[in-house]
Amino acid sequence: MALASFLNIEDAVNRAPCLSMERVLHRHAVNPTPTGWIVSTLSNRTVHVSMNLCNTRTTATAGCPQGGLLSPLLWCLLADHLLPDLREAGFYAQGYVMVTGRFEGVVSESCSQARRST
């Protein structure tokens, strides 16, 4: 008998605690100075929202900034740590790529690039 389960990682980078990201940076032997900069940047972010005449601000308590240069790297480091843990617990993990777009040629080329990079 087999059972398949899917792990939805769509919001994983947005919800990952700063402490988790700090731990994986240490596990990957990232120099403590840039690690401190990254953790400080992630844990001391203020988010401003303005709509019409309404303005508000709050402190981000988790995740990475959208469009941040380090966000994809931090996600890769988190996933790199997660997959061996799943394997050690007896689970088989496999990655999938889904490419979406408006134009067939762009989607096709993106899929081809993804296959070549594996």
Buried (B, 14 or more C-beta within 10 A) or exposed (E): EEEEEEEEEEEBBBEBEBEBBBBBBEEEEBEEEEBEEBBEBBBEBEEEEEEEEEEEEEEBEBBBBEEBEBBEEBBEBBBEBBBEEEEEEEEEEEEEEEEEEEEEEEEEEBBEEEEEEE
